[in-house]
């Protein structure tokens, strides 16, 4: 029931109208669809240096965090012990980075920490394994209200943390976890909300576990092992991939479950999966039915248009680990990312990719 209600709401007018109100009340000046490539920030060094560099680049950081942290503040009100436990579980390097952002960016450390431990992204992913000369490709929607803030505020961070792997994160100013990213070994990590999942006081917030994976892991199996090595604080899904394979993993109580591709495909949305790990959700099944047998770069971009949420589609992206390639579009609730202009990152950084072909939407 929660899956159907959420899907209906996210594809209706309510998030668009409420987005307009929240922008007017809290985030005036932050909205507006991007007309060119999303900014690419190079951030390198020890945690304090990365944090200072990020804060110096950020414009409107207090307003952005006030808006993105609204849900975190509400949760803090009635579950302060749980949120405090998540903050205490942040990796030490990442917490030092956040402290430096707060100190330079003019925001309270309490606000930035609360904002960073909450993730409520309603997303969809299709992974197509290598076939007929095409490399593994990943089509990914990131649906996050209010998209009128989270879409235009998007930045691509090329992170070079001292002593760790280089990675890129499709993110926002003041956010140190990884919601969607890829490292220099071609390991891709993305988080997706699990409507049936629970939160736990024990464990590292999941977006920071994904960052640890990108900072450390050279391949898919090491990424899965790193995810499973100690508890994560939620039962959200984590899509992990490299140039040869992919899996979705998630915490279920005290164990970690894993599902692998079937017939060369792995589809994930926010709905539950059956006992064998197969998808049950409307969007995941629509992706499997819509995707061509061989997925090239243009098809990967177009596939995001089949399952984006019409009121909350802040980001749409396509990863190709073998090529170190990221294609990206951003949007608002009124102008979904998947149907906007796309831009290339990687070897063709800054190249305009146009607007994808339209595919049948899962709500049509």
C-alpha positions as CSV (number, residue, x, y, z in Angstrom):
1,X,0.0,0.0,0.0
2,X,2.7,2.5,0.9
3,X,4.4,1.9,-2.5
4,X,1.2,2.7,-4.4
5,X,0.5,5.8,-2.3
6,X,4.0,7.1,-2.6
7,X,4.1,6.5,-6.4
8,X,0.7,8.3,-6.9
9,X,1.8,11.3,-4.8
10,X,5.2,11.6,-6.3
11,X,3.8,11.7,-9.8
12,X,1.0,14.2,-9.0
13,X,0.8,18.0,-8.4
14,X,1.3,18.0,-4.7
15,X,5.1,17.9,-4.6
16,X,5.3,20.5,-7.3
17,X,3.0,22.9,-5.5
18,X,4.6,22.3,-2.1
19,X,8.0,22.7,-3.8
20,X,7.0,26.2,-4.9
21,X,5.9,27.1,-1.4
22,X,9.0,25.8,0.3
23,X,11.2,27.7,-2.1
24,X,9.3,30.9,-1.4
25,X,9.5,30.4,2.3
26,X,13.0,29.0,2.9
27,X,15.1,29.0,-0.3
28,X,14.4,32.0,-2.3
29,X,17.2,32.5,-4.9
30,X,18.2,28.8,-4.9
31,X,15.7,27.6,-7.5
32,X,16.0,27.6,-11.3
33,X,16.8,24.9,-13.8
34,X,20.4,24.7,-14.9
35,X,21.0,26.0,-18.4
36,X,24.5,24.4,-18.8
37,X,26.7,21.7,-17.3
38,X,26.5,21.1,-13.6
39,X,29.5,22.6,-11.8
40,X,32.5,20.2,-11.4
41,X,34.4,20.8,-8.1
42,X,37.9,19.4,-7.6
43,X,38.4,18.8,-3.8
44,X,41.6,17.3,-2.6
45,X,43.6,16.8,0.5
46,X,43.0,15.9,4.2
47,X,39.4,16.3,5.5
48,X,39.8,19.8,6.9
49,X,41.2,21.1,3.6
50,X,38.4,19.4,1.6
51,X,35.8,20.9,3.9
52,X,37.2,24.4,3.7
53,X,37.5,24.2,-0.1
54,X,34.0,23.1,-0.4
55,X,32.6,25.8,1.8
56,X,34.5,28.5,-0.1
57,X,32.8,27.4,-3.3
58,X,29.3,27.1,-1.9
59,X,26.8,29.9,-2.5
60,X,23.7,30.1,-0.3
61,X,24.8,27.2,1.9
62,X,22.8,28.2,5.0
63,X,19.6,28.4,3.0
64,X,20.3,25.2,1.2
65,X,20.9,23.3,4.4
66,X,17.9,24.8,6.1
67,X,15.7,23.5,3.3
68,X,17.3,20.1,2.9
69,X,17.5,19.7,6.7
70,X,13.8,20.2,7.3
71,X,13.1,16.5,7.4
72,X,16.2,15.9,9.6
73,X,14.9,18.5,12.0
74,X,11.5,16.9,12.2
75,X,13.0,13.5,12.9
76,X,15.3,15.0,15.5
77,X,12.3,16.3,17.3
78,X,10.8,12.9,18.1
79,X,13.9,10.6,17.8
80,X,16.8,12.6,19.1
81,X,18.6,9.5,20.5
82,X,18.5,7.8,17.1
83,X,19.8,10.8,15.2
84,X,22.4,11.3,17.8
85,X,23.6,7.7,17.4
86,X,23.9,8.1,13.7
87,X,25.9,11.3,14.1
88,X,28.2,9.5,16.6
89,X,28.7,6.7,14.0
90,X,30.0,9.0,11.3
91,X,33.5,8.0,10.1
92,X,36.0,10.3,11.8
93,X,37.5,11.7,8.6
94,X,34.1,12.6,7.2
95,X,33.0,14.3,10.4
96,X,36.1,16.4,10.4
97,X,35.3,17.4,6.8
98,X,31.8,18.4,7.8
99,X,33.1,20.4,10.8
100,X,35.3,22.4,8.5
101,X,32.4,23.0,6.1
102,X,30.4,24.4,9.0
103,X,33.2,26.6,10.3
104,X,33.8,28.2,6.9
105,X,30.3,28.1,5.5
106,X,28.6,30.0,8.2
107,X,26.3,27.2,9.4
108,X,26.0,25.5,12.7
109,X,27.8,22.1,13.0
110,X,24.6,20.7,14.5
111,X,22.5,21.6,11.4
112,X,25.1,20.2,9.0
113,X,25.5,16.9,10.9
114,X,21.7,16.4,11.2
115,X,21.2,17.1,7.5
116,X,24.0,14.6,6.5
117,X,22.6,11.6,8.4
118,X,19.1,11.7,6.8
119,X,18.4,10.2,3.3
120,X,15.0,9.8,1.8
121,X,15.6,9.5,-1.9
122,X,12.9,7.7,-4.0
123,X,14.9,6.4,-7.0
124,X,15.1,3.8,-9.8
125,X,18.0,2.0,-11.4
126,X,18.5,-0.3,-14.4
127,X,21.8,-2.1,-14.9
128,X,22.5,-3.7,-18.2
129,X,25.5,-6.1,-18.2
130,X,28.0,-6.1,-21.1
131,X,26.5,-7.5,-24.2
132,X,27.2,-7.5,-28.0
133,X,30.1,-5.1,-27.7
134,X,28.4,-2.7,-25.4
135,X,29.9,-2.2,-21.9
136,X,27.9,-2.4,-18.6
137,X,25.6,0.7,-18.3
138,X,23.6,2.0,-15.4
139,X,20.5,4.2,-15.8
140,X,19.7,6.1,-12.6
141,X,17.0,8.5,-11.4
142,X,17.4,10.4,-8.1
143,X,14.0,11.6,-7.1
144,X,14.3,13.9,-4.0
145,X,11.8,16.5,-2.8
146,X,12.0,19.5,-3.1
147,X,13.5,19.0,-6.6
148,X,13.3,22.7,-7.2
149,X,16.1,23.0,-4.6
150,X,17.9,19.7,-4.8
151,X,18.1,19.7,-8.6
152,X,19.5,23.2,-9.3
153,X,21.9,22.9,-6.3
154,X,23.5,19.8,-7.7
155,X,27.3,19.7,-8.1
156,X,29.6,17.0,-9.3
157,X,32.5,16.6,-6.8
158,X,35.7,15.0,-7.9
159,X,37.1,14.0,-4.6
160,X,40.8,13.2,-4.0
161,X,40.9,12.4,-0.2
162,X,44.5,12.0,1.1
163,X,45.5,8.3,1.1
164,X,42.3,7.1,-0.5
165,X,40.8,6.4,-3.9
166,X,39.7,9.2,-6.2
167,X,35.9,9.2,-6.8
168,X,33.1,11.4,-8.2
169,X,29.9,12.1,-6.3
170,X,26.7,13.6,-7.7
171,X,25.9,15.7,-4.7
172,X,25.1,19.1,-3.1
173,X,27.2,21.7,-1.3
174,X,27.5,20.7,2.4
175,X,26.7,17.0,1.8
176,X,29.6,14.6,2.5
177,X,27.9,11.2,2.0
178,X,27.5,9.5,-1.4
179,X,24.0,9.2,-2.8
180,X,25.3,8.4,-6.4
181,X,29.0,8.1,-7.3
182,X,31.8,6.2,-9.0
183,X,35.5,5.8,-8.2
184,X,38.7,5.5,-10.3
185,X,38.4,1.7,-10.4
186,X,34.9,2.0,-12.0
187,X,33.1,1.0,-8.8
188,X,29.6,2.6,-8.8
189,X,27.5,3.0,-5.6
190,X,24.0,4.4,-5.4
191,X,21.4,4.4,-2.6
192,X,17.7,3.9,-3.1
193,X,14.9,4.2,-0.5
194,X,13.4,0.9,0.6
195,X,9.7,1.6,1.5
196,X,9.6,-1.5,3.6
197,X,12.9,-1.0,5.3
198,X,13.5,0.2,8.9
199,X,16.1,2.4,10.6
200,X,18.5,1.1,13.2
201,X,20.4,3.0,15.9
202,X,23.4,0.8,15.3
203,X,25.5,1.3,12.3
204,X,27.0,3.9,9.9
205,X,24.6,6.1,7.9
206,X,24.3,4.3,4.6
207,X,25.5,7.2,2.4
208,X,28.7,7.3,4.4
209,X,29.1,3.5,4.0
210,X,28.8,4.1,0.2
211,X,31.5,6.8,0.5
212,X,33.8,4.3,2.4
213,X,33.2,1.8,-0.5
214,X,34.2,4.3,-3.1
215,X,37.3,5.5,-1.1
216,X,38.5,1.9,-0.6
217,X,37.2,-0.7,-3.0
218,X,38.6,-1.8,-6.4
219,X,35.8,-4.1,-7.6
220,X,32.2,-5.2,-7.0
221,X,32.9,-8.1,-4.6
222,X,35.1,-6.0,-2.4
223,X,32.4,-3.4,-2.4
224,X,29.8,-5.9,-1.3
225,X,32.1,-7.2,1.4
226,X,32.7,-3.7,2.7
227,X,29.0,-3.0,2.8
228,X,28.5,-6.2,4.8
229,X,31.5,-5.8,7.1
230,X,29.6,-3.9,9.9
231,X,26.1,-2.7,10.4
232,X,24.6,0.2,8.4
233,X,21.9,2.3,10.0
234,X,19.1,1.7,7.6
235,X,17.6,-1.0,5.4
236,X,17.7,1.1,2.2
237,X,19.0,-0.5,-1.0
238,X,22.6,0.0,-2.2
239,X,23.2,-0.6,-5.9
240,X,26.9,-1.6,-6.3
241,X,28.6,-2.3,-9.7
242,X,31.9,-2.4,-11.6
243,X,32.7,-2.8,-15.2
244,X,31.7,-6.5,-15.2
245,X,28.9,-7.0,-12.7
246,X,26.3,-5.5,-10.3
247,X,24.3,-6.3,-7.3
248,X,21.8,-4.8,-4.9
249,X,22.4,-5.3,-1.2
250,X,20.4,-4.2,1.8
251,X,20.2,-4.8,5.5
252,X,17.3,-6.9,6.7
253,X,17.2,-7.1,10.4
254,X,20.6,-8.5,11.5
255,X,21.6,-9.9,8.1
256,X,22.5,-8.5,4.6
257,X,20.6,-9.7,1.6
258,X,21.9,-9.6,-2.0
259,X,20.2,-9.8,-5.4
260,X,22.2,-10.2,-8.7
261,X,21.2,-9.6,-12.3
262,X,18.9,-12.0,-14.1
263,X,19.3,-12.5,-17.8
264,X,21.8,-9.6,-17.9
265,X,19.5,-7.1,-16.1
266,X,19.2,-5.7,-12.6
267,X,16.2,-3.4,-11.9
268,X,15.7,-1.6,-8.6
269,X,13.1,0.8,-7.3
270,X,11.7,1.5,-3.8
271,X,9.4,-1.4,-3.5
272,X,10.1,-4.7,-1.8
273,X,11.7,-7.7,-3.5
274,X,10.5,-11.3,-3.1
275,X,12.3,-14.0,-1.2
276,X,14.5,-14.8,-4.2
277,X,15.5,-11.1,-4.5
278,X,13.4,-10.4,-7.7
279,X,11.8,-7.0,-8.0
280,X,8.1,-6.5,-7.3
281,X,7.8,-2.8,-7.9
282,X,6.0,-1.2,-10.8
283,X,8.9,0.9,-11.9
284,X,11.5,-1.9,-11.8
285,X,9.2,-4.2,-13.8
286,X,8.5,-1.4,-16.3
287,X,12.3,-0.9,-16.8
288,X,12.8,-4.6,-17.5
289,X,9.9,-4.5,-20.0
290,X,11.0,-1.2,-21.7
291,X,14.8,-1.6,-22.0
292,X,16.2,-2.8,-25.3
293,X,18.2,-6.0,-25.5
294,X,21.4,-4.0,-26.0
295,X,21.7,-0.7,-24.1
296,X,24.0,2.0,-25.6
297,X,24.7,5.4,-24.0
298,X,21.7,7.0,-25.6
299,X,19.4,4.2,-24.5
300,X,20.6,4.5,-21.0
301,X,19.8,8.2,-20.9
302,X,16.4,7.5,-22.4
303,X,15.5,4.8,-19.9
304,X,15.5,7.3,-17.1
305,X,12.5,8.9,-18.8
306,X,10.5,5.7,-18.3
307,X,10.5,5.7,-14.5
308,X,11.3,9.2,-13.2
309,X,8.9,10.6,-10.5
310,X,7.0,13.5,-12.2
311,X,7.1,15.7,-9.1
312,X,10.5,15.0,-7.6
313,X,13.0,14.2,-10.4
314,X,16.0,16.2,-9.2
315,X,18.7,14.3,-11.0
316,X,19.0,11.7,-13.8
317,X,22.3,10.0,-14.7
318,X,23.9,7.2,-16.6
319,X,27.2,5.6,-15.6
320,X,29.6,3.5,-17.7
321,X,32.3,2.1,-15.4
322,X,34.5,0.7,-18.2
323,X,34.7,4.2,-19.8
324,X,34.8,6.2,-16.5
325,X,31.8,8.0,-18.0
326,X,29.0,9.9,-16.3
327,X,26.1,11.5,-18.2
328,X,23.9,13.8,-16.1
329,X,20.8,16.0,-16.2
330,X,19.2,18.0,-13.4
331,X,15.7,19.3,-13.1
332,X,12.9,20.5,-10.8
333,X,9.5,19.2,-9.9
334,X,8.0,21.2,-12.8
335,X,10.9,20.2,-15.2
336,X,12.0,16.6,-14.6
337,X,15.7,16.0,-15.0
338,X,15.2,12.9,-17.2
339,X,13.4,15.1,-19.8
340,X,15.9,18.0,-19.7
341,X,19.2,18.5,-21.5
342,X,22.0,16.1,-20.6
343,X,25.7,16.8,-20.3
344,X,28.8,14.5,-20.3
345,X,31.5,14.2,-17.7
346,X,34.7,12.2,-17.9
347,X,36.7,12.2,-21.1
348,X,34.0,14.3,-22.9
349,X,33.4,16.6,-19.9
350,X,31.1,19.5,-20.8
351,X,29.8,18.0,-24.1
352,X,26.1,18.7,-24.7
353,X,24.1,15.4,-25.2
354,X,20.7,16.9,-25.9
355,X,17.3,15.7,-24.8
356,X,16.7,11.9,-24.9
357,X,14.1,10.1,-26.9
358,X,10.8,9.7,-25.0
359,X,9.9,6.3,-23.8
360,X,6.5,5.2,-22.3
361,X,6.3,6.4,-18.7
362,X,5.4,3.8,-16.0
363,X,2.3,5.9,-15.0
364,X,1.0,6.1,-18.6
